Amino acid sequence: MILEAAQLNVQSGQEKQFEAAFQEASKIIARTPGYIMHQLHRCLEVPGKYLLLVQWRDLESHTVGFRQSEQYQEWKRLLHHFYHPFPVVEHFEAIHP
């Protein structure tokens, strides 16, 4: 299992619109082969800061299966215009249960 982590910085004043768009985008990512689950967390200290965590069966499920799919184009259309700066996405593997 791979954990994708992305810190999302949403432009000020667009948080409610982002959260609504994310609800729609969640349906898209959940249909991707190799997808396990995801969580979106809102930062308590910094307005507009979110943490997205997605569990994938393997790295390629995200980097190839999702990122190179037509579904990703819809995900992009729904969400990418909210971010500034654009998020860095990293992948992690468990080393201790």
Jmol script that loads the backbone (N, CA, C; Angstrom):
load data "model"
ATOM      1  N   MET A   1       0.835  -1.171   0.000  1.00  0.00           N
ATOM      2  CA  MET A   1       0.000   0.000   0.000  1.00  0.00           C
ATOM      3  C   MET A   1       0.889   1.247   0.000  1.00  0.00           C
ATOM      4  N   ILE A   2       0.478   2.240  -0.782  1.00  0.00           N
ATOM      5  CA  ILE A   2       1.198   3.513  -0.883  1.00  0.00           C
ATOM      6  C   ILE A   2       0.291   4.619  -0.371  1.00  0.00           C
ATOM      7  N   LEU A   3       0.868   5.556   0.360  1.00  0.00           N
ATOM      8  CA  LEU A   3       0.131   6.711   0.840  1.00  0.00           C
ATOM      9  C   LEU A   3       0.586   7.946   0.072  1.00  0.00           C
ATOM     10  N   GLU A   4      -0.342   8.552  -0.625  1.00  0.00           N
ATOM     11  CA  GLU A   4      -0.091   9.831  -1.312  1.00  0.00           C
ATOM     12  C   GLU A   4      -0.448  10.941  -0.333  1.00  0.00           C
ATOM     13  N   ALA A   5       0.411  11.950  -0.210  1.00  0.00           N
ATOM     14  CA  ALA A   5       0.159  13.087   0.670  1.00  0.00           C
ATOM     15  C   ALA A   5       0.387  14.375  -0.104  1.00  0.00           C
ATOM     16  N   ALA A   6      -0.578  15.281   0.002  1.00  0.00           N
ATOM     17  CA  ALA A   6      -0.459  16.574  -0.662  1.00  0.00           C
ATOM     18  C   ALA A   6      -0.998  17.660   0.259  1.00  0.00           C
ATOM     19  N   GLN A   7      -0.175  18.682   0.491  1.00  0.00           N
ATOM     20  CA  GLN A   7      -0.647  19.855   1.213  1.00  0.00           C
ATOM     21  C   GLN A   7      -1.258  20.793   0.185  1.00  0.00           C
ATOM     22  N   LEU A   8      -2.520  21.118   0.377  1.00  0.00           N
ATOM     23  CA  LEU A   8      -3.255  21.952  -0.570  1.00  0.00           C
ATOM     24  C   LEU A   8      -3.472  23.335   0.043  1.00  0.00           C
ATOM     25  N   ASN A   9      -2.983  24.347  -0.624  1.00  0.00           N
ATOM     26  CA  ASN A   9      -3.199  25.716  -0.182  1.00  0.00           C
ATOM     27  C   ASN A   9      -4.228  26.352  -1.106  1.00  0.00           C
ATOM     28  N   VAL A  10      -5.419  26.555  -0.557  1.00  0.00           N
ATOM     29  CA  VAL A  10      -6.541  27.084  -1.327  1.00  0.00           C
ATOM     30  C   VAL A  10      -6.543  28.605  -1.212  1.00  0.00           C
ATOM     31  N   GLN A  11      -6.785  29.252  -2.329  1.00  0.00           N
ATOM     32  CA  GLN A  11      -6.790  30.710  -2.350  1.00  0.00           C
ATOM     33  C   GLN A  11      -7.819  31.254  -1.360  1.00  0.00           C
ATOM     34  N   SER A  12      -7.454  32.310  -0.677  1.00  0.00           N
ATOM     35  CA  SER A  12      -8.282  32.922   0.356  1.00  0.00           C
ATOM     36  C   SER A  12      -9.680  33.262  -0.169  1.00  0.00           C
ATOM     37  N   GLY A  13     -10.678  32.913   0.633  1.00  0.00           N
ATOM     38  CA  GLY A  13     -12.053  33.202   0.278  1.00  0.00           C
ATOM     39  C   GLY A  13     -12.710  32.154  -0.591  1.00  0.00           C
ATOM     40  N   GLN A  14     -11.951  31.134  -1.013  1.00  0.00           N
ATOM     41  CA  GLN A  14     -12.509  30.110  -1.896  1.00  0.00           C
ATOM     42  C   GLN A  14     -12.659  28.743  -1.205  1.00  0.00           C
ATOM     43  N   GLU A  15     -12.521  28.730   0.094  1.00  0.00           N
ATOM     44  CA  GLU A  15     -12.544  27.469   0.830  1.00  0.00           C
ATOM     45  C   GLU A  15     -13.880  26.721   0.675  1.00  0.00           C
ATOM     46  N   LYS A  16     -14.984  27.403   0.818  1.00  0.00           N
ATOM     47  CA  LYS A  16     -16.299  26.741   0.706  1.00  0.00           C
ATOM     48  C   LYS A  16     -16.505  26.167  -0.696  1.00  0.00           C
ATOM     49  N   GLN A  17     -16.132  26.928  -1.720  1.00  0.00           N
ATOM     50  CA  GLN A  17     -16.260  26.450  -3.096  1.00  0.00           C
ATOM     51  C   GLN A  17     -15.357  25.251  -3.337  1.00  0.00           C
ATOM     52  N   PHE A  18     -14.146  25.296  -2.782  1.00  0.00           N
ATOM     53  CA  PHE A  18     -13.218  24.183  -2.911  1.00  0.00           C
ATOM     54  C   PHE A  18     -13.799  22.925  -2.263  1.00  0.00           C
ATOM     55  N   GLU A  19     -14.312  23.053  -1.056  1.00  0.00           N
ATOM     56  CA  GLU A  19     -14.851  21.898  -0.354  1.00  0.00           C
ATOM     57  C   GLU A  19     -16.031  21.289  -1.115  1.00  0.00           C
ATOM     58  N   ALA A  20     -16.866  22.125  -1.708  1.00  0.00           N
ATOM     59  CA  ALA A  20     -17.989  21.618  -2.513  1.00  0.00           C
ATOM     60  C   ALA A  20     -17.475  20.903  -3.761  1.00  0.00           C
ATOM     61  N   ALA A  21     -16.489  21.483  -4.436  1.00  0.00           N
ATOM     62  CA  ALA A  21     -15.913  20.862  -5.630  1.00  0.00           C
ATOM     63  C   ALA A  21     -15.216  19.551  -5.265  1.00  0.00           C
ATOM     64  N   PHE A  22     -14.584  19.521  -4.092  1.00  0.00           N
ATOM     65  CA  PHE A  22     -13.892  18.304  -3.669  1.00  0.00           C
ATOM     66  C   PHE A  22     -14.875  17.164  -3.454  1.00  0.00           C
ATOM     67  N   GLN A  23     -16.069  17.473  -2.962  1.00  0.00           N
ATOM     68  CA  GLN A  23     -17.101  16.442  -2.797  1.00  0.00           C
ATOM     69  C   GLN A  23     -17.377  15.762  -4.134  1.00  0.00           C
ATOM     70  N   GLU A  24     -17.483  16.552  -5.188  1.00  0.00           N
ATOM     71  CA  GLU A  24     -17.725  16.016  -6.527  1.00  0.00           C
ATOM     72  C   GLU A  24     -16.497  15.242  -7.030  1.00  0.00           C
ATOM     73  N   ALA A  25     -15.324  15.804  -6.824  1.00  0.00           N
ATOM     74  CA  ALA A  25     -14.086  15.174  -7.291  1.00  0.00           C
ATOM     75  C   ALA A  25     -13.827  13.843  -6.576  1.00  0.00           C
ATOM     76  N   SER A  26     -14.295  13.727  -5.338  1.00  0.00           N
ATOM     77  CA  SER A  26     -14.100  12.488  -4.577  1.00  0.00           C
ATOM     78  C   SER A  26     -14.706  11.290  -5.290  1.00  0.00           C
ATOM     79  N   LYS A  27     -15.824  11.506  -5.953  1.00  0.00           N
ATOM     80  CA  LYS A  27     -16.481  10.416  -6.688  1.00  0.00           C
ATOM     81  C   LYS A  27     -15.620   9.950  -7.854  1.00  0.00           C
ATOM     82  N   ILE A  28     -14.877  10.872  -8.434  1.00  0.00           N
ATOM     83  CA  ILE A  28     -14.018  10.564  -9.582  1.00  0.00           C
ATOM     84  C   ILE A  28     -12.848   9.679  -9.164  1.00  0.00           C
ATOM     85  N   ILE A  29     -12.125  10.102  -8.140  1.00  0.00           N
ATOM     86  CA  ILE A  29     -10.933   9.359  -7.716  1.00  0.00           C
ATOM     87  C   ILE A  29     -11.315   7.974  -7.178  1.00  0.00           C
ATOM     88  N   ALA A  30     -12.466   7.881  -6.538  1.00  0.00           N
ATOM     89  CA  ALA A  30     -12.884   6.619  -5.927  1.00  0.00           C
ATOM     90  C   ALA A  30     -13.155   5.521  -6.954  1.00  0.00           C
ATOM     91  N   ARG A  31     -13.368   5.895  -8.199  1.00  0.00           N
ATOM     92  CA  ARG A  31     -13.626   4.907  -9.256  1.00  0.00           C
ATOM     93  C   ARG A  31     -12.344   4.392  -9.912  1.00  0.00           C
ATOM     94  N   THR A  32     -11.203   4.888  -9.512  1.00  0.00           N
ATOM     95  CA  THR A  32      -9.932   4.527 -10.141  1.00  0.00           C
ATOM     96  C   THR A  32      -9.451   3.156  -9.667  1.00  0.00           C
ATOM     97  N   PRO A  33      -9.107   2.264 -10.583  1.00  0.00           N
ATOM     98  CA  PRO A  33      -8.536   0.971 -10.172  1.00  0.00           C
ATOM     99  C   PRO A  33      -7.276   1.191  -9.321  1.00  0.00           C
ATOM    100  N   GLY A  34      -7.177   0.465  -8.221  1.00  0.00           N
ATOM    101  CA  GLY A  34      -6.032   0.589  -7.325  1.00  0.00           C
ATOM    102  C   GLY A  34      -6.256   1.577  -6.196  1.00  0.00           C
ATOM    103  N   TYR A  35      -7.327   2.354  -6.272  1.00  0.00           N
ATOM    104  CA  TYR A  35      -7.679   3.298  -5.207  1.00  0.00           C
ATOM    105  C   TYR A  35      -8.185   2.507  -4.003  1.00  0.00           C
ATOM    106  N   ILE A  36      -7.780   2.910  -2.804  1.00  0.00           N
ATOM    107  CA  ILE A  36      -8.252   2.261  -1.580  1.00  0.00           C
ATOM    108  C   ILE A  36      -9.163   3.202  -0.795  1.00  0.00           C
ATOM    109  N   MET A  37      -8.672   4.371  -0.450  1.00  0.00           N
ATOM    110  CA  MET A  37      -9.481   5.341   0.291  1.00  0.00           C
ATOM    111  C   MET A  37      -8.763   6.694   0.320  1.00  0.00           C
ATOM    112  N   HIS A  38      -9.504   7.735   0.695  1.00  0.00           N
ATOM    113  CA  HIS A  38      -8.874   9.050   0.846  1.00  0.00           C
ATOM    114  C   HIS A  38      -9.527   9.813   1.982  1.00  0.00           C
ATOM    115  N   GLN A  39      -8.781  10.818   2.456  1.00  0.00           N
ATOM    116  CA  GLN A  39      -9.247  11.725   3.495  1.00  0.00           C
ATOM    117  C   GLN A  39      -8.767  13.124   3.156  1.00  0.00           C
ATOM    118  N   LEU A  40      -9.622  14.096   3.417  1.00  0.00           N
ATOM    119  CA  LEU A  40      -9.240  15.499   3.286  1.00  0.00           C
ATOM    120  C   LEU A  40      -9.370  16.127   4.660  1.00  0.00           C
ATOM    121  N   HIS A  41      -8.295  16.765   5.129  1.00  0.00           N
ATOM    122  CA  HIS A  41      -8.264  17.393   6.443  1.00  0.00           C
ATOM    123  C   HIS A  41      -8.088  18.900   6.280  1.00  0.00           C
ATOM    124  N   ARG A  42      -8.832  19.681   7.053  1.00  0.00           N
ATOM    125  CA  ARG A  42      -8.697  21.145   7.069  1.00  0.00           C
ATOM    126  C   ARG A  42      -7.831  21.528   8.261  1.00  0.00           C
ATOM    127  N   CYS A  43      -6.849  22.384   8.021  1.00  0.00           N
ATOM    128  CA  CYS A  43      -5.949  22.845   9.075  1.00  0.00           C
ATOM    129  C   CYS A  43      -6.703  23.773  10.036  1.00  0.00           C
ATOM    130  N   LEU A  44      -6.500  23.577  11.321  1.00  0.00           N
ATOM    131  CA  LEU A  44      -7.152  24.419  12.326  1.00  0.00           C
ATOM    132  C   LEU A  44      -6.443  25.755  12.513  1.00  0.00           C
ATOM    133  N   GLU A  45      -5.148  25.766  12.291  1.00  0.00           N
ATOM    134  CA  GLU A  45      -4.381  26.991  12.538  1.00  0.00           C
ATOM    135  C   GLU A  45      -4.287  27.922  11.342  1.00  0.00           C
ATOM    136  N   VAL A  46      -4.315  27.364  10.137  1.00  0.00           N
ATOM    137  CA  VAL A  46      -4.082  28.176   8.937  1.00  0.00           C
ATOM    138  C   VAL A  46      -5.293  28.081   8.003  1.00  0.00           C
ATOM    139  N   PRO A  47      -6.042  29.161   7.860  1.00  0.00           N
ATOM    140  CA  PRO A  47      -7.190  29.123   6.940  1.00  0.00           C
ATOM    141  C   PRO A  47      -6.735  28.817   5.511  1.00  0.00           C
ATOM    142  N   GLY A  48      -7.495  27.986   4.831  1.00  0.00           N
ATOM    143  CA  GLY A  48      -7.193  27.670   3.442  1.00  0.00           C
ATOM    144  C   GLY A  48      -6.170  26.572   3.249  1.00  0.00           C
ATOM    145  N   LYS A  49      -5.665  25.998   4.336  1.00  0.00           N
ATOM    146  CA  LYS A  49      -4.659  24.938   4.238  1.00  0.00           C
ATOM    147  C   LYS A  49      -5.333  23.591   4.514  1.00  0.00           C
ATOM    148  N   TYR A  50      -5.102  22.628   3.600  1.00  0.00           N
ATOM    149  CA  TYR A  50      -5.699  21.301   3.693  1.00  0.00           C
ATOM    150  C   TYR A  50      -4.614  20.253   3.504  1.00  0.00           C
ATOM    151  N   LEU A  51      -4.886  19.059   4.003  1.00  0.00           N
ATOM    152  CA  LEU A  51      -4.010  17.918   3.790  1.00  0.00           C
ATOM    153  C   LEU A  51      -4.838  16.815   3.150  1.00  0.00           C
ATOM    154  N   LEU A  52      -4.427  16.386   1.972  1.00  0.00           N
ATOM    155  CA  LEU A  52      -5.083  15.291   1.265  1.00  0.00           C
ATOM    156  C   LEU A  52      -4.230  14.043   1.405  1.00  0.00           C
ATOM    157  N   LEU A  53      -4.846  12.975   1.887  1.00  0.00           N
ATOM    158  CA  LEU A  53      -4.188  11.680   2.016  1.00  0.00           C
ATOM    159  C   LEU A  53      -4.977  10.671   1.198  1.00  0.00           C
ATOM    160  N   VAL A  54      -4.280   9.963   0.315  1.00  0.00           N
ATOM    161  CA  VAL A  54      -4.935   8.952  -0.523  1.00  0.00           C
ATOM    162  C   VAL A  54      -4.131   7.661  -0.421  1.00  0.00           C
ATOM    163  N   GLN A  55      -4.826   6.565  -0.167  1.00  0.00           N
ATOM    164  CA  GLN A  55      -4.175   5.264  -0.150  1.00  0.00           C
ATOM    165  C   GLN A  55      -4.408   4.588  -1.496  1.00  0.00           C
ATOM    166  N   TRP A  56      -3.308   4.084  -2.058  1.00  0.00           N
ATOM    167  CA  TRP A  56      -3.333   3.387  -3.339  1.00  0.00           C
ATOM    168  C   TRP A  56      -2.757   1.992  -3.152  1.00  0.00           C
ATOM    169  N   ARG A  57      -3.181   1.063  -3.967  1.00  0.00           N
ATOM    170  CA  ARG A  57      -2.635  -0.302  -3.935  1.00  0.00           C
ATOM    171  C   ARG A  57      -1.125  -0.275  -4.210  1.00  0.00           C
ATOM    172  N   ASP A  58      -0.721   0.531  -5.207  1.00  0.00           N
ATOM    173  CA  ASP A  58       0.693   0.664  -5.560  1.00  0.00           C
ATOM    174  C   ASP A  58       0.906   2.038  -6.207  1.00  0.00           C
ATOM    175  N   LEU A  59       2.136   2.415  -6.387  1.00  0.00           N
ATOM    176  CA  LEU A  59       2.479   3.730  -6.935  1.00  0.00           C
ATOM    177  C   LEU A  59       1.885   3.945  -8.315  1.00  0.00           C
ATOM    178  N   GLU A  60       1.933   2.914  -9.159  1.00  0.00           N
ATOM    179  CA  GLU A  60       1.465   3.043 -10.538  1.00  0.00           C
ATOM    180  C   GLU A  60      -0.046   3.278 -10.619  1.00  0.00           C
ATOM    181  N   SER A  61      -0.793   2.819  -9.632  1.00  0.00           N
ATOM    182  CA  SER A  61      -2.239   3.084  -9.618  1.00  0.00           C
ATOM    183  C   SER A  61      -2.502   4.583  -9.616  1.00  0.00           C
ATOM    184  N   HIS A  62      -1.637   5.340  -8.930  1.00  0.00           N
ATOM    185  CA  HIS A  62      -1.791   6.792  -8.909  1.00  0.00           C
ATOM    186  C   HIS A  62      -1.110   7.454 -10.102  1.00  0.00           C
ATOM    187  N   THR A  63       0.175   7.167 -10.270  1.00  0.00           N
ATOM    188  CA  THR A  63       0.963   7.907 -11.257  1.00  0.00           C
ATOM    189  C   THR A  63       0.601   7.580 -12.700  1.00  0.00           C
ATOM    190  N   VAL A  64       0.134   6.370 -12.955  1.00  0.00           N
ATOM    191  CA  VAL A  64      -0.245   5.969 -14.308  1.00  0.00           C
ATOM    192  C   VAL A  64      -1.760   5.837 -14.407  1.00  0.00           C
ATOM    193  N   GLY A  65      -2.330   4.964 -13.552  1.00  0.00           N
ATOM    194  CA  GLY A  65      -3.749   4.668 -13.631  1.00  0.00           C
ATOM    195  C   GLY A  65      -4.649   5.880 -13.468  1.00  0.00           C
ATOM    196  N   PHE A  66      -4.323   6.760 -12.528  1.00  0.00           N
ATOM    197  CA  PHE A  66      -5.146   7.953 -12.315  1.00  0.00           C
ATOM    198  C   PHE A  66      -4.621   9.151 -13.096  1.00  0.00           C
ATOM    199  N   ARG A  67      -3.357   9.468 -12.917  1.00  0.00           N
ATOM    200  CA  ARG A  67      -2.807  10.687 -13.515  1.00  0.00           C
ATOM    201  C   ARG A  67      -2.847  10.694 -15.039  1.00  0.00           C
ATOM    202  N   GLN A  68      -2.857   9.542 -15.669  1.00  0.00           N
ATOM    203  CA  GLN A  68      -2.880   9.490 -17.130  1.00  0.00           C
ATOM    204  C   GLN A  68      -4.269   9.135 -17.671  1.00  0.00           C
ATOM    205  N   SER A  69      -5.296   9.285 -16.826  1.00  0.00           N
ATOM    206  CA  SER A  69      -6.646   8.909 -17.232  1.00  0.00           C
ATOM    207  C   SER A  69      -7.481  10.133 -17.617  1.00  0.00           C
ATOM    208  N   GLU A  70      -8.585   9.869 -18.282  1.00  0.00           N
ATOM    209  CA  GLU A  70      -9.540  10.931 -18.590  1.00  0.00           C
ATOM    210  C   GLU A  70     -10.184  11.461 -17.314  1.00  0.00           C
ATOM    211  N   GLN A  71     -10.354  10.601 -16.317  1.00  0.00           N
ATOM    212  CA  GLN A  71     -10.924  11.034 -15.047  1.00  0.00           C
ATOM    213  C   GLN A  71     -10.070  12.116 -14.396  1.00  0.00           C
ATOM    214  N   TYR A  72      -8.743  12.010 -14.558  1.00  0.00           N
ATOM    215  CA  TYR A  72      -7.854  13.008 -13.976  1.00  0.00           C
ATOM    216  C   TYR A  72      -8.089  14.380 -14.605  1.00  0.00           C
ATOM    217  N   GLN A  73      -8.427  14.417 -15.877  1.00  0.00           N
ATOM    218  CA  GLN A  73      -8.706  15.695 -16.531  1.00  0.00           C
ATOM    219  C   GLN A  73      -9.916  16.371 -15.885  1.00  0.00           C
ATOM    220  N   GLU A  74     -10.905  15.591 -15.513  1.00  0.00           N
ATOM    221  CA  GLU A  74     -12.076  16.128 -14.822  1.00  0.00           C
ATOM    222  C   GLU A  74     -11.718  16.567 -13.401  1.00  0.00           C
ATOM    223  N   TRP A  75     -10.907  15.777 -12.711  1.00  0.00           N
ATOM    224  CA  TRP A  75     -10.396  16.130 -11.373  1.00  0.00           C
ATOM    225  C   TRP A  75      -9.679  17.476 -11.445  1.00  0.00           C
ATOM    226  N   LYS A  76      -8.811  17.601 -12.433  1.00  0.00           N
ATOM    227  CA  LYS A  76      -8.063  18.838 -12.651  1.00  0.00           C
ATOM    228  C   LYS A  76      -8.995  20.028 -12.866  1.00  0.00           C
ATOM    229  N   ARG A  77      -9.983  19.828 -13.726  1.00  0.00           N
ATOM    230  CA  ARG A  77     -10.922  20.898 -14.038  1.00  0.00           C
ATOM    231  C   ARG A  77     -11.675  21.366 -12.793  1.00  0.00           C
ATOM    232  N   LEU A  78     -12.028  20.440 -11.940  1.00  0.00           N
ATOM    233  CA  LEU A  78     -12.786  20.769 -10.740  1.00  0.00           C
ATOM    234  C   LEU A  78     -11.946  21.447  -9.662  1.00  0.00           C
ATOM    235  N   LEU A  79     -10.661  21.076  -9.547  1.00  0.00           N
ATOM    236  CA  LEU A  79      -9.896  21.467  -8.362  1.00  0.00           C
ATOM    237  C   LEU A  79      -8.673  22.350  -8.575  1.00  0.00           C
ATOM    238  N   HIS A  80      -7.965  22.193  -9.654  1.00  0.00           N
ATOM    239  CA  HIS A  80      -6.644  22.819  -9.757  1.00  0.00           C
ATOM    240  C   HIS A  80      -6.663  24.344  -9.727  1.00  0.00           C
ATOM    241  N   HIS A  81      -7.743  24.958 -10.128  1.00  0.00           N
ATOM    242  CA  HIS A  81      -7.777  26.426 -10.123  1.00  0.00           C
ATOM    243  C   HIS A  81      -7.880  27.027  -8.715  1.00  0.00           C
ATOM    244  N   PHE A  82      -8.124  26.203  -7.708  1.00  0.00           N
ATOM    245  CA  PHE A  82      -8.216  26.698  -6.331  1.00  0.00           C
ATOM    246  C   PHE A  82      -6.847  26.860  -5.672  1.00  0.00           C
ATOM    247  N   TYR A  83      -5.820  26.179  -6.178  1.00  0.00           N
ATOM    248  CA  TYR A  83      -4.535  26.103  -5.469  1.00  0.00           C
ATOM    249  C   TYR A  83      -3.586  27.241  -5.813  1.00  0.00           C
ATOM    250  N   HIS A  84      -2.948  27.757  -4.765  1.00  0.00           N
ATOM    251  CA  HIS A  84      -1.837  28.681  -4.960  1.00  0.00           C
ATOM    252  C   HIS A  84      -0.969  28.646  -3.711  1.00  0.00           C
ATOM    253  N   PRO A  85       0.267  28.200  -3.838  1.00  0.00           N
ATOM    254  CA  PRO A  85       0.893  27.644  -5.038  1.00  0.00           C
ATOM    255  C   PRO A  85       0.377  26.230  -5.299  1.00  0.00           C
ATOM    256  N   PHE A  86       0.769  25.696  -6.453  1.00  0.00           N
ATOM    257  CA  PHE A  86       0.353  24.346  -6.798  1.00  0.00           C
ATOM    258  C   PHE A  86       1.001  23.364  -5.828  1.00  0.00           C
ATOM    259  N   PRO A  87       0.264  22.370  -5.342  1.00  0.00           N
ATOM    260  CA  PRO A  87       0.793  21.473  -4.309  1.00  0.00           C
ATOM    261  C   PRO A  87       1.882  20.523  -4.797  1.00  0.00           C
ATOM    262  N   VAL A  88       2.740  20.185  -3.857  1.00  0.00           N
ATOM    263  CA  VAL A  88       3.723  19.128  -4.068  1.00  0.00           C
ATOM    264  C   VAL A  88       3.066  17.839  -3.590  1.00  0.00           C
ATOM    265  N   VAL A  89       3.121  16.812  -4.410  1.00  0.00           N
ATOM    266  CA  VAL A  89       2.538  15.518  -4.078  1.00  0.00           C
ATOM    267  C   VAL A  89       3.676  14.540  -3.831  1.00  0.00           C
ATOM    268  N   GLU A  90       3.614  13.849  -2.690  1.00  0.00           N
ATOM    269  CA  GLU A  90       4.648  12.874  -2.343  1.00  0.00           C
ATOM    270  C   GLU A  90       3.987  11.543  -2.010  1.00  0.00           C
ATOM    271  N   HIS A  91       4.762  10.480  -2.162  1.00  0.00           N
ATOM    272  CA  HIS A  91       4.266   9.125  -1.905  1.00  0.00           C
ATOM    273  C   HIS A  91       5.111   8.483  -0.807  1.00  0.00           C
ATOM    274  N   PHE A  92       4.428   7.756   0.088  1.00  0.00           N
ATOM    275  CA  PHE A  92       5.093   7.144   1.239  1.00  0.00           C
ATOM    276  C   PHE A  92       4.717   5.674   1.321  1.00  0.00           C
ATOM    277  N   GLU A  93       5.649   4.882   1.850  1.00  0.00           N
ATOM    278  CA  GLU A  93       5.373   3.481   2.116  1.00  0.00           C
ATOM    279  C   GLU A  93       5.577   3.228   3.606  1.00  0.00           C
ATOM    280  N   ALA A  94       4.771   2.343   4.156  1.00  0.00           N
ATOM    281  CA  ALA A  94       4.854   2.031   5.590  1.00  0.00           C
ATOM    282  C   ALA A  94       6.118   1.229   5.878  1.00  0.00           C
ATOM    283  N   ILE A  95       6.773   1.581   6.964  1.00  0.00           N
ATOM    284  CA  ILE A  95       7.950   0.811   7.413  1.00  0.00           C
ATOM    285  C   ILE A  95       7.701   0.179   8.774  1.00  0.00           C
ATOM    286  N   HIS A  96       6.592   0.606   9.405  1.00  0.00           N
ATOM    287  CA  HIS A  96       6.242   0.058  10.712  1.00  0.00           C
ATOM    288  C   HIS A  96       4.723   0.050  10.826  1.00  0.00           C
ATOM    289  N   PRO A  97       4.144  -1.095  11.179  1.00  0.00           N
ATOM    290  CA  PRO A  97       2.673  -1.153  11.252  1.00  0.00           C
ATOM    291  C   PRO A  97       2.160  -0.204  12.296  1.00  0.00           C
TER     292      PRO A  97
END
end "model"
wireframe off; spacefill off
backbone 0.3
color backbone group
